Amino acid sequence: MTRALIPVTVVTMFIVGVQLSVFSTLRFAGVVFMLVWLWPFALGLAGFTTLSIWAALVGGVFFDTHAATPFGLTAMVGVLLAFSASRLGKEGVGDLDSAAWWVTPILAAGAGAAAPVIYTVGGVGVLNFSLWHGSLVNSMVVNAVAFFVLARPVSRLARMVGHSGVRARR
């Protein structure tokens, strides 16, 4: 698993770059879709607990260093999503091969709806009330729809990258 840390870190940094340069400029209903939360969630659903938490921590910290957000809050939300997804992933709930085709997108949509709520509540917890200025419902809907649509391709990428450090048995 430690051999996969390098590819996961590279892909995570690429995703943070795409998030900052592309998705942060695109707004749907006034909301930015957070790819940096979907990536660790997909790694967790693939059953890679350590890798998903690592990706959430690295991606969140690097995103927060370049955005006007409370430092560490994006990482905290990502870690919570990654850990909860990894619990489901260890049970095989979101497995792309054995579960129904709609299970992974539905789980991702639930995470996409929950993430803005966790983020906003976390912002209030650190006394940053400026996170309330937008529509929380819009943020929940946009992230849920985006997570639903992108769940399967991102999960396939997560499985491929997560298995890159695993040796084939002879």
C-alpha positions, 0 to 999 in steps of 0.5 A, spaced: 500 500 500 505 504 501 508 504 494 501 507 491 502 513 496 506 516 490 501 515 484 495 517 489 499 523 491 501 525 484 493 524 482 491 528 488 495 534 486 493 534 479 486 534 482 487 540 486 490 543 480 484 542 476 480 544 482 483 551 483 484 552 475 478 550 472 472 548 477 473 554 481 472 559 476 466 555 473 459 556 477 453 552 477 447 556 480 453 560 484 456 554 487 463 551 485 463 543 485 468 540 489 472 535 486 477 535 491 472 531 496 469 526 490 476 524 489 478 521 497 471 519 497 472 514 491 478 512 494 474 510 500 469 506 496 474 502 493 477 500 500 483 504 500 482 507 507 489 509 508 490 512 501 483 515 501 485 519 508 492 521 505 488 524 499 483 528 503 489 530 507 493 532 502 488 535 497 484 539 502 491 542 505 493 544 498 486 547 496 486 551 503 493 554 502 490 557 495 483 559 497 480 564 501 477 558 506 479 556 513 485 553 513 484 545 514 477 545 513 477 542 506 481 537 509 477 535 515 471 534 510 475 530 506 477 526 511 470 525 514 468 523 507 474 518 506 473 515 512 466 514 512 466 511 504 472 506 506 467 503 511 463 502 506 468 500 501 471 495 506 464 491 506 464 492 498 457 496 498 460 501 493 464 496 489 463 497 482 463 490 480 459 486 485 454 492 487 448 494 482 450 500 477 447 505 481 449 504 488 456 508 487 453 514 484 447 514 489 452 514 495 456 519 492 450 523 491 449 523 498 456 525 500 456 530 495 449 533 499 452 532 506 459 535 504 457 542 504 453 541 510 459 539 514 463 544 511 458 550 513 457 547 520 465 546 521 466 553 519 461 555 524 465 551 529 471 555 528 467 562 528 467 563 521 460 565 519 462 568 512 460 561 509 453 562 510 453 567 505 451 563 499 445 558 499 447 551 502 441 548 498 444 550 492 451 547 494 448 541 496 444 540 490 450 542 485 455 537 489 450 531 489 448 532 482 456 532 480 458 527 485 452 522 482 455 524 475 462 523 476 462 517 481 463 511 476 469 514 472 472 517 478 471 510 482 474 507 476 480 512 476 481 510 484 481 503 483 486 503 478 491 508 482 490 504 488 492 498 485 498 501 482 502 499 488 500 492 489 504 487 486 501 481 482 502 474 485 505 469 482 
